[in-house]
Amino acid sequence: MGHAPIMTPDPIRHTAFLVLDQVASGRHTLDDVIDQAILTAHITDRRDRNFIYALSYGTLRWQGQLDWILNQVSNRPIEEINPKVRNILRLGLFQIRFMDRIPTSAAVNTSVNLSKTVVGSKVSGFVNAVLRNAIRRQDTIRLPNISRDPVASLSVRMSFAPWMISRWIKRMGVEETLAGCETINTIAPLTLRANTLKTDRQALIHSLKADGETPSAAPCSPLGIQLKQANRTIPDLAGFQTGSFQVQDEAAQLVTFLLDPKPCENILDACAGLGGKTGHIAQLMNNTGCITAADHHPEKLKRLSREMGRLGITIVSPCKVNLNKQSVVSALDCFDRVFLDAPCSGLGVLRRHPDAKWRHSAETIVKMADRQFRDALPSWRAGQAGGYDGLFGLLNRARGK
């Protein structure tokens, strides 16, 4: 008797599954893994890469609703399902529920084949049964009623953790929370910041249009450009290789204008990360003066250095440093300005980072606030005997209250 043939999974869906699997481990963010996964899988076609992005981001964006539905159509609670099988089911159900152009049969069959390869043939029947039950019942499943239980309703309908919805309803009410959730769940445009050391915004818009893109000026940042649907990957966009722009959210662009750096100054970028704001600071300084780009992740600093090279920026000195060390604190007086983009929960950018919806709890938000206070520059805290009250007092004085 011959052996059963080994099923080869769809490489696109298999790559999306690997992304979800790595994110679910809790050790990686979506941004950390998706591009590397596509590169490792040798996915070169633009449409295939876009499909992987749509599957990965979409499944994570709607994970809460997907899990709630899976609990309705499975004979096993979602938390008791093998984590790999759980992600295969989410991926399949996302296609069934949210991707009209994907035939339901294709969503089921590719999920079954994926389960055979990833977990083994024993679970393929379970995957097939759950997804086909979801198809049969998709017109009869009723989501929680908003008038009876607004927290449960919005957490399922809008796919957010119940603790987030409860927190927002207490602060903003049901209607504003719903509106906010709808906005967060829309796909954000790609936002660029023109590098004025190389070009200006209008010239970059013209260049992108000539290359077949449909850019528009961002409404708030004078350097911002939005692409609602880029036809190319970022490295293939006109001007990327020559350093004419950085990818940066419009809100992040505005923050550097508040710093208001001047040419020839000596500036500390205290949590530089990958260098988005560092590059902007250097632009506003006209690439004269000195920027110390501090971070405690060596790999981030390596990437920052490469980015500064691409942009033609020569005034940045990367520095691996722990800001809580007294030796660093004593050196703060030598800087004209200090910029601190402290580590945060990321809940303000859920639109671009849907995986953060499931990475935090109400407890981790408190811990993150404590960490921010510990990491705040001690010079800010000098003489602030009131702890948090002192910090809030500083903020209120800045607001004129």
Sine and cosine of phi, psi and omega as CSV:
sin_phi,cos_phi,sin_psi,cos_psi,sin_omega,cos_omega
0.00,0.00,0.75,-0.66,-0.02,-1.00
-0.97,0.24,0.37,-0.93,0.05,-1.00
-0.98,0.21,0.53,-0.85,0.08,-1.00
-0.90,0.43,0.65,-0.76,-0.02,-1.00
-0.90,0.43,0.59,-0.81,0.06,-1.00
-0.98,0.21,0.81,-0.58,-0.04,-1.00
-0.98,0.21,0.71,-0.71,0.08,-1.00
-0.99,-0.17,0.88,-0.47,-0.05,-1.00
-0.96,0.30,0.41,-0.91,0.13,-0.99
-0.84,0.54,0.85,-0.52,-0.08,-1.00
-0.88,0.47,-0.49,0.87,-0.01,-1.00
-0.93,0.36,-0.77,0.64,-0.01,-1.00
-0.94,0.35,-0.54,0.84,0.04,-1.00
-0.90,0.43,-0.65,0.76,0.04,-1.00
-0.91,0.42,-0.68,0.73,0.04,-1.00
-0.88,0.48,-0.64,0.77,0.04,-1.00
-0.88,0.47,-0.69,0.72,0.00,-1.00
-0.87,0.49,-0.60,0.80,0.05,-1.00
-0.89,0.46,-0.76,0.65,-0.01,-1.00
-0.88,0.47,-0.63,0.78,-0.02,-1.00
-0.90,0.43,-0.67,0.74,0.01,-1.00
-0.93,0.36,-0.64,0.77,0.03,-1.00
-0.90,0.43,-0.65,0.76,-0.03,-1.00
-0.91,0.41,-0.36,0.93,0.01,-1.00
-0.92,0.40,-0.35,0.94,-0.01,-1.00
0.99,0.10,-0.03,1.00,-0.03,-1.00
-0.99,-0.14,-0.16,0.99,-0.08,-1.00
-0.67,-0.74,0.51,-0.86,0.16,-0.99
-1.00,-0.08,0.25,-0.97,0.01,-1.00
-0.86,0.50,-0.69,0.72,0.02,-1.00
-0.86,0.50,-0.57,0.82,-0.05,-1.00
-0.91,0.41,-0.55,0.84,-0.24,-0.97
-0.93,-0.36,-0.43,0.90,-0.23,-0.97
-0.92,0.38,-0.71,0.70,-0.02,-1.00
-0.91,0.41,-0.63,0.78,0.02,-1.00
-0.92,0.40,-0.62,0.79,0.02,-1.00
-0.89,0.45,-0.67,0.74,0.02,-1.00
-0.91,0.42,-0.65,0.76,0.02,-1.00
-0.91,0.41,-0.70,0.71,-0.01,-1.00
-0.89,0.45,-0.59,0.81,-0.01,-1.00
-0.99,0.16,-0.05,1.00,0.00,-1.00
0.85,0.52,0.66,0.75,0.06,-1.00
-1.00,0.06,0.94,-0.35,-0.09,-1.00
-0.94,-0.34,-0.40,0.92,-0.03,-1.00
-0.94,0.33,0.75,-0.66,-0.05,-1.00
-0.86,0.51,-0.67,0.74,-0.02,-1.00
-0.91,0.42,-0.61,0.80,0.04,-1.00
-0.92,0.40,-0.67,0.74,0.03,-1.00
-0.89,0.46,-0.68,0.74,0.02,-1.00
-0.89,0.45,-0.59,0.80,0.00,-1.00
-0.92,0.39,-0.63,0.77,0.05,-1.00
-0.89,0.46,-0.67,0.74,0.06,-1.00
-0.87,0.49,-0.71,0.70,-0.02,-1.00
-0.89,0.46,-0.68,0.73,0.00,-1.00
-0.92,0.40,-0.71,0.70,-0.08,-1.00
-0.94,0.35,-0.80,0.61,-0.01,-1.00
-0.91,0.41,-0.67,0.74,-0.04,-1.00
-0.90,0.43,-0.70,0.72,-0.01,-1.00
-0.89,0.45,-0.67,0.74,0.02,-1.00
-0.94,0.34,-0.60,0.80,0.01,-1.00
-0.88,0.47,-0.63,0.78,-0.10,-0.99
-0.95,-0.31,0.33,0.94,-0.08,-1.00
-0.85,0.53,-0.64,0.76,-0.02,-1.00
-0.88,0.48,-0.74,0.68,0.03,-1.00
-0.92,0.39,-0.64,0.77,0.01,-1.00
-0.87,0.50,-0.70,0.72,0.00,-1.00
-0.91,0.42,-0.62,0.78,0.01,-1.00
-0.89,0.45,-0.69,0.73,0.01,-1.00
-0.92,0.39,-0.67,0.74,0.02,-1.00
-0.87,0.50,-0.56,0.83,0.06,-1.00
-0.91,0.42,-0.46,0.89,-0.01,-1.00
-0.98,0.18,-0.48,0.88,-0.15,-0.99
-0.94,-0.33,-0.02,1.00,0.01,-1.00
-0.94,-0.33,0.52,-0.85,0.06,-1.00
-1.00,0.05,0.16,0.99,-0.01,-1.00
-0.73,-0.68,0.75,-0.66,0.02,-1.00
-0.85,0.53,0.58,-0.82,-0.10,-1.00
-0.85,0.53,-0.59,0.81,-0.04,-1.00
-0.95,0.31,-0.27,0.96,0.01,-1.00
-1.00,-0.08,-0.07,1.00,0.00,-1.00
-0.99,0.12,0.64,-0.76,0.08,-1.00
-0.73,0.69,0.76,-0.64,-0.07,-1.00
-0.81,0.58,-0.60,0.80,0.02,-1.00
-0.93,0.36,-0.67,0.75,0.04,-1.00
-0.91,0.42,-0.63,0.78,0.02,-1.00
-0.85,0.52,-0.68,0.73,0.01,-1.00
-0.94,0.33,-0.54,0.84,0.09,-1.00
-0.91,0.42,-0.66,0.75,0.03,-1.00
-0.91,0.42,-0.68,0.73,0.03,-1.00
-0.87,0.49,-0.70,0.71,-0.01,-1.00
-0.88,0.47,-0.70,0.72,0.02,-1.00
-0.92,0.40,-0.69,0.72,-0.03,-1.00
-0.93,0.37,-0.57,0.82,0.06,-1.00
-0.86,0.51,-0.68,0.73,0.02,-1.00
-0.90,0.43,-0.65,0.76,-0.01,-1.00
-0.91,0.41,-0.67,0.74,-0.16,-0.99
-1.00,0.01,-0.51,0.86,-0.17,-0.99
-0.85,-0.52,-0.13,0.99,-0.06,-1.00
-0.88,-0.47,1.00,-0.05,-0.10,-1.00
-0.89,0.46,-0.47,0.88,-0.07,-1.00
-0.99,0.14,-0.14,0.99,0.02,-1.00
-1.00,-0.09,0.88,-0.47,0.07,-1.00
-0.86,0.51,0.65,-0.76,-0.02,-1.00
-0.87,0.50,-0.54,0.84,0.02,-1.00
-0.90,0.44,-0.62,0.78,0.02,-1.00
-0.92,0.39,-0.64,0.77,0.01,-1.00
-0.88,0.47,-0.66,0.75,-0.01,-1.00
-0.95,0.32,-0.77,0.64,-0.08,-1.00
-0.89,0.46,-0.68,0.74,0.01,-1.00
-0.93,0.38,-0.53,0.85,0.05,-1.00
-0.93,0.36,-0.65,0.76,0.04,-1.00
-0.89,0.45,-0.72,0.69,0.02,-1.00
-0.89,0.46,-0.62,0.78,0.02,-1.00
-0.90,0.44,-0.67,0.75,0.00,-1.00
-0.91,0.41,-0.60,0.80,0.03,-1.00
-0.89,0.46,-0.64,0.77,-0.03,-1.00
-0.97,0.24,-0.68,0.74,-0.14,-0.99
-0.99,0.15,-0.68,0.74,-0.13,-0.99
-0.92,-0.40,-0.61,0.79,-0.06,-1.00
0.76,-0.65,0.38,-0.93,-0.11,-0.99
-0.91,0.41,-0.34,0.94,-0.06,-1.00
-0.90,0.44,-0.50,0.87,-0.06,-1.00
-1.00,-0.08,-0.13,0.99,-0.08,-1.00
-0.89,0.45,-0.57,0.82,0.03,-1.00
-0.91,0.41,-0.62,0.78,0.04,-1.00
-0.90,0.43,-0.72,0.70,0.03,-1.00
-0.87,0.50,-0.71,0.71,0.00,-1.00
-0.87,0.49,-0.71,0.70,-0.06,-1.00
-0.91,0.41,-0.69,0.72,-0.04,-1.00
-0.90,0.43,-0.73,0.69,-0.05,-1.00
-0.93,0.36,-0.60,0.80,0.03,-1.00
-0.94,0.34,-0.54,0.84,0.09,-1.00
-0.92,0.40,-0.61,0.80,0.05,-1.00
-0.90,0.44,-0.61,0.79,0.04,-1.00
-0.92,0.40,-0.71,0.70,-0.02,-1.00
-0.89,0.45,-0.57,0.82,-0.13,-0.99
-0.98,-0.20,0.09,1.00,-0.13,-0.99
-0.89,0.45,-0.40,0.92,0.02,-1.00
-1.00,-0.02,-0.14,0.99,-0.07,-1.00
-0.92,-0.38,-0.25,0.97,0.01,-1.00
-0.94,0.34,0.79,-0.61,0.00,-1.00
-0.95,-0.32,0.80,-0.60,0.03,-1.00
-0.98,0.21,0.35,-0.94,-0.03,-1.00
-0.81,0.58,0.61,-0.80,-0.05,-1.00
-0.97,0.23,0.79,-0.62,-0.11,-0.99
-0.94,0.33,-0.52,0.85,-0.02,-1.00
-0.96,0.28,-0.52,0.85,0.00,-1.00
-0.99,0.13,-0.63,0.78,-0.05,-1.00
-0.53,-0.85,0.99,0.11,-0.08,-1.00
-0.87,0.48,-0.56,0.83,0.00,-1.00
-0.91,0.41,-0.76,0.65,0.01,-1.00
-0.90,0.44,-0.65,0.76,-0.04,-1.00
-0.89,0.45,-0.78,0.62,-0.05,-1.00
-0.94,0.34,-0.56,0.83,0.00,-1.00
-0.91,0.42,-0.55,0.83,0.03,-1.00
-0.99,0.12,-0.78,0.62,-0.06,-1.00
-0.87,0.49,-0.69,0.72,-0.06,-1.00
-0.99,-0.11,-0.14,0.99,0.06,-1.00
0.89,0.45,0.91,0.40,0.11,-0.99
-0.71,-0.70,0.41,-0.91,0.06,-1.00
-0.89,0.46,0.67,-0.74,-0.02,-1.00
-0.81,0.59,-0.59,0.81,-0.03,-1.00
-0.91,0.42,-0.55,0.84,0.05,-1.00
-0.92,0.40,-0.74,0.67,-0.02,-1.00
-0.87,0.49,-0.70,0.72,0.01,-1.00
-0.87,0.50,-0.69,0.73,-0.01,-1.00
-0.89,0.46,-0.70,0.71,-0.06,-1.00
-0.95,0.30,-0.62,0.78,0.02,-1.00
-0.89,0.46,-0.65,0.76,0.02,-1.00
-0.89,0.46,-0.55,0.84,-0.06,-1.00
-1.00,0.02,-0.59,0.81,-0.18,-0.98
-0.85,-0.52,-0.25,0.97,-0.10,-0.99
1.00,0.02,0.19,-0.98,-0.11,-0.99
-0.93,0.36,-0.71,0.71,-0.10,-0.99
-0.90,0.43,-0.71,0.70,0.00,-1.00
-0.93,0.37,-0.57,0.82,0.05,-1.00
-0.90,0.44,-0.69,0.72,0.04,-1.00
-0.87,0.49,-0.72,0.69,0.01,-1.00
-0.88,0.48,-0.66,0.75,0.02,-1.00
-0.90,0.44,-0.68,0.74,0.02,-1.00
-0.89,0.45,-0.66,0.76,0.02,-1.00
-0.89,0.46,-0.65,0.76,0.03,-1.00
-0.91,0.41,-0.71,0.70,-0.01,-1.00
-0.87,0.48,-0.56,0.83,-0.06,-1.00
-0.99,0.14,-0.06,1.00,0.10,-0.99
-0.99,0.14,0.49,-0.87,-0.02,-1.00
-0.97,0.25,0.82,-0.57,-0.05,-1.00
-0.97,0.25,0.56,-0.83,0.08,-1.00
-0.94,0.34,0.39,-0.92,0.15,-0.99
-0.97,0.26,0.80,-0.59,-0.04,-1.00
-0.90,-0.44,0.78,-0.63,0.01,-1.00
-0.92,-0.38,0.38,-0.93,0.15,-0.99
-0.86,-0.52,0.88,-0.48,0.00,-1.00
-0.88,0.47,0.72,-0.70,0.04,-1.00
-1.00,0.03,0.97,-0.23,-0.11,-0.99
-0.95,0.32,-0.10,0.99,0.14,-0.99
-0.97,0.25,-0.29,0.96,-0.06,-1.00
-0.87,-0.49,-0.49,0.87,-0.14,-0.99
-0.36,-0.93,-0.18,-0.98,0.18,-0.98
-0.75,-0.66,0.12,-0.99,-0.12,-0.99
-0.89,0.46,-0.71,0.70,-0.05,-1.00
-0.90,0.44,-0.65,0.76,0.01,-1.00
-0.91,0.42,-0.62,0.78,0.01,-1.00
-0.93,0.36,-0.65,0.76,0.07,-1.00
-0.86,0.51,-0.70,0.71,0.01,-1.00
-0.88,0.48,-0.68,0.73,0.00,-1.00
-0.90,0.43,-0.66,0.75,0.01,-1.00
-0.92,0.39,-0.65,0.76,0.05,-1.00
-0.89,0.46,-0.67,0.74,0.01,-1.00
-0.89,0.45,-0.39,0.92,-0.02,-1.00
-0.99,-0.10,0.18,0.98,0.09,-1.00
1.00,-0.06,0.12,0.99,0.03,-1.00
-1.00,-0.05,0.17,-0.99,0.01,-1.00
-0.83,-0.56,0.94,0.33,-0.03,-1.00
-0.98,0.18,0.39,-0.92,0.12,-0.99
-0.60,-0.80,0.44,-0.90,0.02,-1.00
-0.93,0.38,0.72,-0.69,0.07,-1.00
-0.91,0.42,0.56,-0.83,-0.14,-0.99
-0.95,0.31,-0.40,0.92,-0.12,-0.99
-0.91,-0.41,-0.73,0.68,-0.04,-1.00
-0.99,0.15,0.76,-0.65,0.00,-1.00
-0.94,0.34,-0.16,0.99,0.02,-1.00
-0.94,-0.35,-0.05,1.00,-0.14,-0.99
-0.99,0.13,0.58,-0.81,0.07,-1.00
-0.72,-0.69,0.72,-0.69,0.00,-1.00
-0.94,-0.35,0.65,-0.76,0.12,-0.99
-0.82,-0.57,0.96,-0.29,-0.03,-1.00
-0.94,0.34,-0.54,0.84,0.00,-1.00
-0.57,-0.82,1.00,0.00,0.00,-1.00
-0.94,0.33,0.67,-0.74,0.00,-1.00
-1.00,0.05,-0.17,0.98,-0.03,-1.00
-0.74,-0.67,0.29,-0.96,0.15,-0.99
-0.94,0.34,0.32,-0.95,-0.07,-1.00
-0.83,0.55,-0.72,0.69,0.00,-1.00
-0.90,0.44,-0.32,0.95,-0.01,-1.00
-1.00,-0.07,-0.07,1.00,0.01,-1.00
-0.94,0.34,0.55,-0.84,0.03,-1.00
-0.85,0.53,0.79,-0.61,0.05,-1.00
0.99,-0.13,-0.22,0.98,-0.04,-1.00
-0.92,0.39,-0.78,0.63,-0.07,-1.00
-0.89,0.46,-0.48,0.88,0.00,-1.00
-1.00,-0.01,0.05,1.00,0.07,-1.00
0.97,0.23,0.45,0.89,-0.06,-1.00
-0.98,0.21,-0.17,0.99,0.00,-1.00
-0.37,-0.93,0.30,-0.95,0.25,-0.97
-0.86,-0.51,0.50,-0.87,0.16,-0.99
-0.99,0.17,0.83,-0.55,-0.03,-1.00
-0.35,-0.94,0.75,-0.66,0.06,-1.00
-0.83,0.55,0.52,-0.85,-0.02,-1.00
-0.89,0.46,-0.65,0.76,0.01,-1.00
-0.88,0.48,-0.63,0.78,0.02,-1.00
-0.91,0.41,-0.56,0.83,0.05,-1.00
-0.89,0.45,-0.64,0.77,-0.05,-1.00
-0.91,0.41,-0.51,0.86,-0.04,-1.00
-0.87,0.49,-0.65,0.76,-0.04,-1.00
-0.92,0.39,-0.53,0.85,0.08,-1.00
-0.90,0.44,-0.53,0.85,0.05,-1.00
-0.92,0.39,-0.58,0.82,0.06,-1.00
-0.89,0.45,-0.59,0.80,0.06,-1.00
0.83,0.56,0.81,0.59,-0.01,-1.00
-0.93,0.36,0.50,-0.86,-0.03,-1.00
-0.88,-0.47,0.48,-0.88,0.08,-1.00
-0.82,0.57,0.58,-0.82,0.08,-1.00
0.96,0.27,0.05,1.00,0.04,-1.00
-0.98,0.17,0.24,-0.97,0.07,-1.00
-0.93,-0.36,0.93,-0.37,-0.18,-0.98
-0.83,-0.55,0.64,-0.77,0.11,-0.99
-0.97,-0.23,0.88,-0.47,0.19,-0.98
-1.00,-0.09,0.99,-0.15,-0.28,-0.96
-0.97,0.25,-0.42,0.91,0.07,-1.00
-0.72,-0.69,0.96,0.29,-0.24,-0.97
-0.95,0.31,-0.48,0.88,-0.01,-1.00
0.86,0.51,-0.80,-0.60,-0.04,-1.00
-1.00,-0.03,-0.03,1.00,0.17,-0.99
1.00,-0.10,0.31,0.95,0.04,-1.00
-0.88,0.48,-0.80,0.60,0.01,-1.00
-0.97,0.25,-0.48,0.87,0.03,-1.00
-0.86,0.51,-0.71,0.70,0.01,-1.00
-0.89,0.46,-0.62,0.79,0.00,-1.00
-0.93,0.37,-0.66,0.75,0.04,-1.00
-0.85,0.53,-0.71,0.70,-0.01,-1.00
-0.89,0.46,-0.60,0.80,0.05,-1.00
-0.87,0.49,-0.77,0.64,-0.05,-1.00
-0.92,0.39,-0.35,0.94,0.07,-1.00
-1.00,0.00,0.04,1.00,-0.02,-1.00
0.84,0.55,0.54,0.84,0.04,-1.00
0.84,0.55,0.58,0.81,0.09,-1.00
-0.77,-0.64,0.59,-0.81,-0.07,-1.00
0.96,-0.30,-0.54,-0.84,-0.04,-1.00
-0.50,-0.87,0.72,-0.69,0.09,-1.00
-0.85,-0.52,0.84,-0.54,0.15,-0.99
-1.00,-0.07,0.92,-0.40,-0.04,-1.00
-0.99,-0.14,0.97,-0.23,-0.10,-0.99
-0.99,-0.17,0.66,-0.75,0.13,-0.99
-0.29,-0.96,0.38,-0.92,0.00,-1.00
-0.98,-0.18,0.06,1.00,0.06,-1.00
-0.98,-0.20,0.95,-0.32,-0.02,-1.00
-0.86,0.51,-0.61,0.79,-0.03,-1.00
-0.91,0.41,-0.62,0.79,0.05,-1.00
-0.89,0.45,-0.63,0.78,0.00,-1.00
-0.92,0.38,-0.56,0.83,0.08,-1.00
-0.90,0.44,-0.70,0.71,0.01,-1.00
-0.92,0.40,-0.60,0.80,0.06,-1.00
-0.87,0.50,-0.69,0.73,-0.01,-1.00
-0.88,0.47,-0.66,0.75,0.04,-1.00
-0.90,0.43,-0.63,0.78,0.00,-1.00
-0.91,0.41,-0.67,0.74,0.03,-1.00
-0.89,0.46,-0.60,0.80,0.06,-1.00
-0.89,0.45,-0.65,0.76,0.02,-1.00
-0.90,0.44,-0.59,0.81,-0.05,-1.00
-0.99,0.14,-0.16,0.99,-0.04,-1.00
0.98,0.20,0.43,0.90,-0.03,-1.00
-0.99,-0.12,0.77,-0.64,-0.11,-0.99
-0.87,-0.48,-0.01,1.00,-0.13,-0.99
-0.98,-0.19,0.13,0.99,-0.07,-1.00
-0.99,-0.14,0.77,-0.64,0.07,-1.00
-0.90,-0.43,0.96,-0.26,0.03,-1.00
-0.90,0.43,0.56,-0.83,-0.06,-1.00
-0.52,-0.85,0.90,-0.44,0.08,-1.00
-0.98,0.19,0.86,-0.50,-0.16,-0.99
-0.44,-0.90,0.48,-0.88,0.14,-0.99
-0.96,-0.29,0.93,-0.38,-0.11,-0.99
-0.93,0.36,-0.22,0.98,0.02,-1.00
-0.99,0.15,-0.17,0.99,0.00,-1.00
-0.95,0.31,0.66,-0.75,-0.04,-1.00
-0.89,0.45,-0.53,0.85,-0.01,-1.00
-0.89,0.46,-0.53,0.85,0.06,-1.00
-0.96,0.28,-0.68,0.73,-0.03,-1.00
-0.85,0.52,-0.68,0.73,-0.06,-1.00
-0.93,0.37,-0.29,0.96,-0.02,-1.00
-1.00,-0.05,-0.02,1.00,-0.11,-0.99
-0.90,0.43,-0.47,0.88,-0.07,-1.00
-0.90,0.43,-0.30,0.96,-0.06,-1.00
-0.99,0.13,-0.09,1.00,-0.02,-1.00
-0.99,-0.14,0.62,-0.79,0.07,-1.00
-0.97,0.26,-0.59,0.81,0.02,-1.00
-0.58,-0.82,0.53,-0.85,0.05,-1.00
-0.83,-0.56,0.79,-0.62,-0.01,-1.00
-0.92,-0.40,0.86,-0.52,-0.04,-1.00
-0.85,-0.53,0.98,-0.22,0.11,-0.99
-0.99,-0.13,0.99,0.13,-0.19,-0.98
-0.92,0.40,0.52,-0.85,0.08,-1.00
-0.82,0.57,0.67,-0.74,-0.08,-1.00
-0.62,-0.79,0.03,-1.00,-0.05,-1.00
-0.95,0.32,-0.45,0.89,-0.07,-1.00
0.99,0.13,0.12,0.99,-0.03,-1.00
-0.93,0.38,-0.29,0.96,0.04,-1.00
-0.98,0.18,-0.18,0.98,-0.02,-1.00
-0.81,-0.59,0.59,0.81,0.00,-1.00
-0.88,0.47,-0.43,0.90,-0.01,-1.00
-0.87,0.50,-0.60,0.80,0.00,-1.00
-0.99,-0.11,-0.29,0.96,-0.08,-1.00
-0.77,-0.64,0.94,0.33,-0.09,-1.00
-0.90,0.44,-0.38,0.93,0.02,-1.00
-0.90,0.44,-0.41,0.91,0.00,-1.00
-0.92,0.38,-0.31,0.95,0.06,-1.00
-0.84,0.54,-0.56,0.83,-0.15,-0.99
-0.94,-0.33,0.04,1.00,-0.07,-1.00
-1.00,-0.04,-0.24,0.97,-0.12,-0.99
-0.84,-0.54,0.32,-0.95,0.14,-0.99
-0.74,-0.67,0.10,-0.99,0.04,-1.00
-0.86,0.51,-0.54,0.84,0.00,-1.00
-0.94,0.34,-0.64,0.77,-0.04,-1.00
-0.93,0.36,-0.45,0.89,0.05,-1.00
-0.91,0.42,-0.66,0.75,0.04,-1.00
-0.90,0.44,-0.68,0.73,0.01,-1.00
-0.90,0.44,-0.61,0.79,0.00,-1.00
-0.92,0.40,-0.64,0.77,0.04,-1.00
-0.89,0.45,-0.65,0.76,0.05,-1.00
-0.89,0.46,-0.66,0.75,0.00,-1.00
-0.90,0.43,-0.67,0.74,0.02,-1.00
-0.86,0.50,-0.66,0.75,-0.02,-1.00
-0.92,0.38,-0.64,0.77,0.03,-1.00
-0.90,0.43,-0.61,0.79,-0.06,-1.00
-0.99,0.10,-0.18,0.98,0.02,-1.00
-0.87,0.50,0.58,-0.82,-0.05,-1.00
-0.86,0.51,0.79,-0.61,-0.07,-1.00
-0.84,0.55,-0.44,0.90,0.03,-1.00
-0.89,0.45,-0.46,0.89,0.05,-1.00
-0.94,0.34,-0.50,0.87,-0.12,-0.99
-1.00,-0.05,-0.15,0.99,-0.07,-1.00
-0.85,0.53,0.81,-0.58,0.04,-1.00
0.98,0.21,0.02,1.00,0.00,-1.00
-1.00,-0.05,0.97,0.26,-0.09,-1.00
-0.91,0.42,-0.30,0.95,-0.05,-1.00
-0.99,0.15,0.11,0.99,0.03,-1.00
0.88,0.48,-0.82,-0.57,-0.01,-1.00
-0.86,0.51,-0.62,0.79,0.00,-1.00
-0.88,0.48,-0.62,0.78,0.04,-1.00
-0.90,0.43,-0.65,0.76,0.01,-1.00
-0.91,0.42,-0.70,0.71,0.02,-1.00
-0.90,0.43,-0.58,0.82,0.05,-1.00
-0.88,0.47,-0.64,0.77,0.04,-1.00
-0.88,0.48,-0.70,0.72,0.00,-1.00
-0.91,0.43,-0.68,0.74,-0.03,-1.00
-0.91,0.41,-0.60,0.80,0.05,-1.00
-0.91,0.42,-0.60,0.80,0.03,-1.00
-0.91,0.41,-0.47,0.88,0.01,-1.00
-1.00,0.06,-0.08,1.00,0.01,-1.00
0.99,0.13,0.34,0.94,-0.02,-1.00
-1.00,-0.05,0.00,0.00,0.00,0.00
